[in-house]
């Protein structure tokens, strides 16, 4: 599912795979703040029972469900959900940094630092 967003075509399935279960639950909760369970289920092509299972943490939304969710966000939801995803990634990156630091290999540490700086430069802040 390739979705144009702000002039950029995003391939959501390849983007969402790394989103944690906790962030997936929070995405559903944010979307439910502006919709009923039934309405959200229709938008995501799942049953209301599936939505209730996400809310009770009995199962998590699949990549495909999260892809559909990201393609149906209001501007307000988009900002909040992107913050959830960014926080999720930063948390995971922090854990990786701790492991790499404990490993102590200077080459790996420098490689990680260089890659992070490349991303910052791509944002226009480097």
VOPAGU-2260 file (C-alpha; in pm, 1 decimal, decimal comma):
REM VOPAGU-2260
SITE   aa  ch    i         X         Y         Z
SITE  UNK   A    0       0,0       0,0       0,0
SITE  UNK   A    1     179,1     314,3    -122,5
SITE  UNK   A    2      16,6     632,4       7,5
SITE  UNK   A    3     105,2     986,3    -107,6
SITE  UNK   A    4     162,3    1209,9     197,2
SITE  UNK   A    5     274,5    1568,5     148,3
SITE  UNK   A    6     401,0    1494,6    -202,5
SITE  UNK   A    7     596,3    1189,2     -84,9
SITE  UNK   A    8     480,1     835,4    -155,8
SITE  UNK   A    9     511,0     625,9     158,2
SITE  UNK   A   10     517,0     249,5     150,5
SITE  UNK   A   11     359,7     196,6     491,6
SITE  UNK   A   12     410,4    -182,1     522,9
SITE  UNK   A   13     786,9    -141,1     494,0
SITE  UNK   A   14     781,8     152,2     737,1
SITE  UNK   A   15     563,5       6,2    1013,8
SITE  UNK   A   16     731,3    -330,8    1061,6
SITE  UNK   A   17     965,6    -198,5    1331,5
SITE  UNK   A   18     691,9     -27,2    1537,9
SITE  UNK   A   19     666,8    -192,5    1881,1
SITE  UNK   A   20     354,5    -359,4    2014,3
SITE  UNK   A   21     314,5     -86,3    2275,5
SITE  UNK   A   22     327,4     188,9    2011,2
SITE  UNK   A   23      74,6      -3,8    1801,2
SITE  UNK   A   24    -164,9     -12,4    2096,6
SITE  UNK   A   25    -117,8     361,5    2150,2
SITE  UNK   A   26    -190,4     432,2    1782,8
SITE  UNK   A   27    -523,3     250,3    1814,4
SITE  UNK   A   28    -603,5     436,5    2137,4
SITE  UNK   A   29    -531,5     774,0    1977,6
SITE  UNK   A   30    -753,3     692,6    1681,6
SITE  UNK   A   31   -1030,1     583,4    1918,4
SITE  UNK   A   32   -1026,9     924,1    2083,7
SITE  UNK   A   33   -1207,6    1061,3    1776,1
SITE  UNK   A   34   -1408,4     755,3    1661,9
SITE  UNK   A   35   -1626,6     479,5    1793,6
SITE  UNK   A   36   -1498,3     122,5    1807,3
SITE  UNK   A   37   -1734,6      29,9    1525,6
SITE  UNK   A   38   -1622,6     320,7    1305,3
SITE  UNK   A   39   -1253,0     249,0    1361,5
SITE  UNK   A   40   -1308,1    -120,0    1289,0
SITE  UNK   A   41   -1469,2     -28,1     955,7
SITE  UNK   A   42   -1183,6     206,2     864,9
SITE  UNK   A   43    -920,3     -54,7     946,8
SITE  UNK   A   44   -1110,9    -344,0     785,3
SITE  UNK   A   45   -1119,8    -544,3    1108,3
SITE  UNK   A   46   -1401,1    -647,5    1339,7
SITE  UNK   A   47   -1502,9    -452,9    1650,0
SITE  UNK   A   48   -1390,5    -762,4    1841,3
SITE  UNK   A   49   -1039,4    -715,4    1700,8
SITE  UNK   A   50   -1036,9    -354,0    1822,1
SITE  UNK   A   51   -1142,5    -470,7    2169,3
SITE  UNK   A   52    -862,5    -730,2    2167,2
SITE  UNK   A   53    -612,2    -454,7    2081,2
SITE  UNK   A   54    -745,6    -243,1    2368,4
SITE  UNK   A   55    -720,9    -531,2    2616,3
SITE  UNK   A   56    -372,4    -620,8    2484,5
SITE  UNK   A   57    -481,8    -975,2    2395,5
SITE  UNK   A   58    -341,9    -928,9    2046,0
SITE  UNK   A   59    -162,9    -649,1    1863,9
SITE  UNK   A   60    -248,3    -481,0    1534,3
SITE  UNK   A   61     -63,2    -631,1    1237,6
SITE  UNK   A   62     160,7    -435,5    1001,2
SITE  UNK   A   63    -128,1    -424,9     754,4
SITE  UNK   A   64    -371,5    -283,5    1013,0
SITE  UNK   A   65    -119,9     -19,2    1123,8
SITE  UNK   A   66     -56,0      67,6     757,6
SITE  UNK   A   67    -427,6     124,9     708,6
SITE  UNK   A   68    -439,0     331,7    1026,0
SITE  UNK   A   69    -153,1     556,9     912,6
SITE  UNK   A   70    -324,9     615,7     580,3
SITE  UNK   A   71    -643,6     739,8     751,5
SITE  UNK   A   72    -515,6     988,3    1006,8
SITE  UNK   A   73    -647,0    1337,8    1061,9
SITE  UNK   A   74    -382,5    1610,7    1092,6
SITE  UNK   A   75    -426,4    1616,6    1471,4
SITE  UNK   A   76    -380,7    1238,4    1491,8
SITE  UNK   A   77     -86,1    1244,8    1252,6
SITE  UNK   A   78     114,3    1474,2    1480,4
SITE  UNK   A   79      38,6    1271,6    1794,6
SITE  UNK   A   80      99,7     935,2    1629,3
SITE  UNK   A   81     425,4    1043,5    1465,5
SITE  UNK   A   82     540,8    1153,3    1812,7
SITE  UNK   A   83     451,1     805,6    1945,3
SITE  UNK   A   84     649,1     641,6    1662,5
SITE  UNK   A   85     948,1     875,3    1708,6
SITE  UNK   A   86     953,0     812,6    2084,9
SITE  UNK   A   87     932,2     439,1    2016,2
SITE  UNK   A   88    1230,8     452,8    1780,1
SITE  UNK   A   89    1435,8     671,7    2012,7
SITE  UNK   A   90    1369,3     429,9    2298,5
SITE  UNK   A   91    1483,8     135,7    2082,8
SITE  UNK   A   92    1787,9     332,8    1965,2
SITE  UNK   A   93    1874,4     414,0    2327,4
SITE  UNK   A   94    1873,4      44,2    2409,4
SITE  UNK   A   95    2098,3     -26,8    2110,4
SITE  UNK   A   96    2338,1     250,7    2215,5
SITE  UNK   A   97    2363,3      98,4    2564,6
SITE  UNK   A   98    2443,2    -244,7    2420,2
SITE  UNK   A   99    2698,8    -105,7    2173,8
SITE  UNK   A  100    2858,0     102,0    2448,5
SITE  UNK   A  101    2885,3    -204,9    2674,5
SITE  UNK   A  102    3036,4    -399,5    2385,2
SITE  UNK   A  103    3309,2    -136,2    2371,0
SITE  UNK   A  104    3405,7    -172,1    2004,0
SITE  UNK   A  105    3512,1     180,1    1897,9
SITE  UNK   A  106    3447,5     103,5    1530,4
SITE  UNK   A  107    3086,0       4,5    1600,1
SITE  UNK   A  108    3035,0     305,6    1829,4
SITE  UNK   A  109    3172,7     544,3    1564,9
SITE  UNK   A  110    2965,1     381,9    1291,2
SITE  UNK   A  111    2648,8     424,8    1498,1
SITE  UNK   A  112    2737,1     787,7    1575,3
SITE  UNK   A  113    2806,7     861,6    1206,6
SITE  UNK   A  114    2476,1     707,1    1095,8
SITE  UNK   A  115    2282,4     908,0    1355,6
SITE  UNK   A  116    2455,1    1226,9    1240,3
SITE  UNK   A  117    2364,9    1145,3     876,9
SITE  UNK   A  118    1998,5    1125,2     972,4
SITE  UNK   A  119    2021,7    1456,3    1159,2
SITE  UNK   A  120    2182,7    1615,6     851,9
SITE  UNK   A  121    1901,8    1483,9     631,6
SITE  UNK   A  122    1660,0    1672,1     855,5
SITE  UNK   A  123    1853,9    1989,2     774,7
SITE  UNK   A  124    1999,2    2040,4    1121,2
SITE  UNK   A  125    2348,5    1909,0    1071,7
